[in-house]
Amino acid sequence: MSSLYQHIPHPRILNRLREGPVRVKDQLRRDNAVNRFNTKMALLITRAVGSMWCAYAFAAFDCISLPAAIRGGTATFVAWVAQTFLQLVLLSIIMVGQNVQAAAADKRSEATFEDAGATLHETAQIQAHLAAQDVLLTRIAAKIGLDPAPDTP
């Protein structure tokens, strides 16, 4: 005996399983040799500059000119802080923060993907349960002389 309900899966379900979760690294262009090279160089430089070790190195490097900035007076010192120290050191620190945020976004994306998969699984289980109930309801309806699938408006 068949179910009264015919499940037709949404096309996005198959695409979702095939594609997987979206990650930051998936957004990089890799369609030709030049783009692959540029991507590798950008990632290499970003990893180097976007590290706390680079921030420490920039801070140490900037401190070489600190005595001259102090001798130059308030205006020179303020310019040194704004133009030299903050720009170089904060650049690396901000990049580290962005890398952490990107990794967190990837984890959230993967968790959402897994949650969606679990939801789809549970939905399939509910559909199977309902199909089993349809079989029993159809048998009961037949025994008492009812049409198991009445016309609906």
PERAHU-V428729 format. One record per pair of residues at least 12 apart in sequence whose C-alpha atoms are under 8 Angstrom apart, sorted by sequence separation. I is the first residue (numbers start at 0). J is the second residue. D is the distance in Angstrom with one decimal. If there is no record, write none. Layout:
((I:J:D) (I:J:D))
This chain:
((65:79:7.5) (61:83:6.7) (61:84:5.9) (58:84:6.7) (57:84:7.8) (58:87:7.7) (57:87:6.2) (58:88:5.9) (57:88:5.7) (54:87:7.5) (55:88:7.5) (54:88:5.0) (54:89:7.4) (54:90:7.9) (54:91:5.2) (53:91:6.6) (54:92:6.3) (51:91:6.8) (49:90:7.7) (50:91:6.1) (51:92:6.4) (49:91:4.7) (50:92:7.1) (48:91:5.6) (49:92:6.8) (49:93:7.6) (50:94:7.4) (51:95:6.9) (49:94:4.6) (50:95:5.6) (48:94:7.6) (49:95:4.9) (45:94:7.7) (49:98:7.7) (23:101:6.6) (23:104:8.0) (22:104:7.8) (23:105:6.6) (22:105:5.2) (21:105:7.4) (22:108:7.1) (21:108:6.5) (20:108:5.9) (21:109:7.7) (20:109:5.5) (20:112:5.6) (19:112:7.2) (6:126:7.9) (4:130:7.0) (3:130:7.3) (2:130:5.1) (1:130:8.0) (2:131:7.4) (4:133:7.9) (3:133:6.0) (2:133:5.4) (3:134:7.9) (1:133:8.0) (2:134:6.0) (1:134:6.6) (0:134:6.3) (3:148:6.9))
